[in-house]
Amino acid sequence: VPEKRYLFTPGPTPVPPEVLAILAEPIIHHRGPDFRRTYGRCLERLKAVCRAEQPVLLFTSSGTGAFESAVANLTAPGDRALVVSAGYFGERWASMASAFGADLVHVRYAWGETPDPDDLRTALADAGGAKAVYLTHSETSTGVVADVQALAAAARDAGALVVVDAVSSLGAIPLETDAWGIDVTVSGSQKALMTPPGLAFCSVSSGALAAARAGGATRYVLDWERTRAGQELLDAPFTPAVSLVRALDVALGLLLDEGLEAAFERHVRLGRACREGVKAMGLELFSPDEDRSAVVTAIRAPDGVDVAELLLTLRDRFGVQLIGGQGELKGKIFRIGHIGWFDVFDIATALAALELALAEAGAEIERGIAVTAALETYSSGARV
Ligand SMILES: *Cc1c(COP(=O)(O)O)cnc(C)c1O
């Protein structure tokens, strides 16, 4: 029999069969009526998921392409950009803003810390404002979910445009683009949206569109106005990844059928189940032990355990793919993702395999204890 593989990473994530099936269909032309219908519906569904009235601009790229569209459209060389970072992806905003020649103000936290809106207020006051503030909602490298609503309010109060990396959070945990005053919500297809990698998008407010028209850096493919004008006529400026757009449309339909609130609730329970299982096994969490942290559970490497070896064992012996730490956390933590097409049996499988692999590495773990804790936590809907 073919080896069965289990993907428990915070991107890419498992893709439901209904979505995979669309990818096997013949290619259709991107200017034909059937694709236009799908394109239009997909763009509307993206607005619903972002909870935004303004258009969502879709690019054929990994998530970082939509990051780059934000920086290129909003930040000309010399423009002041404020970045709040507390991990790998926040640092990506900073390095990208620098690459575009921004006058960078970097509010930089240690990896794993939770940004404080008061620090942002102070930094903006000290700097005399900024054209745009770049934030990270779910910092996938640490498991921390920032209070983006409060951070966005601080940025708006200082007159800045608010840009949020919601790549791993959109569709998994609450995010209100309009209600929280977010100008630009950036995300991608391959996380909670249950679609293969390859599409990136950002919801863009009228203020952000106006700022982009008036300035920004050199860009062409990622130009917001060109993209917006094409999308308005359902006539993409360049050939989109047709099959991926069709797949994303199906996946968004599944998510909206479940209901965003139901999906958020499911993710909270999955996060709780995973954390309780990890703790029951005697492991130490790196990510916060709080409901908000429902995207990815980060676990400290137990003493004497080589993370790379542990992950290889899990993958090669059991077909279970977890992921290690990024950047400075490499070798220090490993992570279990639980966004998108996940249920509690995925958590149970990840924990059971982890238990086996650790026991083989010599750890003293009571067999089955993590799985039991996870299942009980999930079904009780509360902490055990
Ligand atoms: C996955 C991810 C990204 C984007 O990564 P790509 O590899 O470019 O798709 C950005 N930010 C966060 C928080 C992520 O989790």
The ligand as an SDF file (V2000), in Angstrom:
LIG
                    3D

 15 15  0  0  0  0  0  0  0  0999 V2000
    2.9880   31.3790    5.8780 C   0  0  0  0  0  0  0  0  0  0  0  0
    3.1030   32.7620    6.3510 C   0  0  0  0  0  0  0  0  0  0  0  0
    3.4790   33.8170    5.4900 C   0  0  0  0  0  0  0  0  0  0  0  0
    3.7070   33.7190    4.0160 C   0  0  0  0  0  0  0  0  0  0  0  0
    4.5510   32.8070    3.5850 O   0  0  0  0  0  0  0  0  0  0  0  0
    4.6480   32.3840    2.0510 P   0  0  0  0  0  0  0  0  0  0  0  0
    5.6300   31.2730    2.1640 O   0  0  0  0  0  0  0  0  0  0  0  0
    5.1640   33.5220    1.2820 O   0  0  0  0  0  0  0  0  0  0  0  0
    3.2830   31.9640    1.6090 O   0  0  0  0  0  0  0  0  0  0  0  0
    3.5070   35.0800    6.0020 C   0  0  0  0  0  0  0  0  0  0  0  0
    3.1980   35.3350    7.2620 N   0  0  0  0  0  0  0  0  0  0  0  0
    2.8250   34.3840    8.1170 C   0  0  0  0  0  0  0  0  0  0  0  0
    2.4580   34.7530    9.5030 C   0  0  0  0  0  0  0  0  0  0  0  0
    2.7650   33.0590    7.6910 C   0  0  0  0  0  0  0  0  0  0  0  0
    2.3660   32.1150    8.5450 O   0  0  0  0  0  0  0  0  0  0  0  0
  1  2  1  0
  2  3  1  0
  2 14  2  0
  3  4  1  0
  3 10  2  0
  4  5  1  0
  5  6  1  0
  6  7  2  0
  6  8  1  0
  6  9  1  0
 10 11  1  0
 11 12  2  0
 12 13  1  0
 12 14  1  0
 14 15  1  0
M  END
$$$$
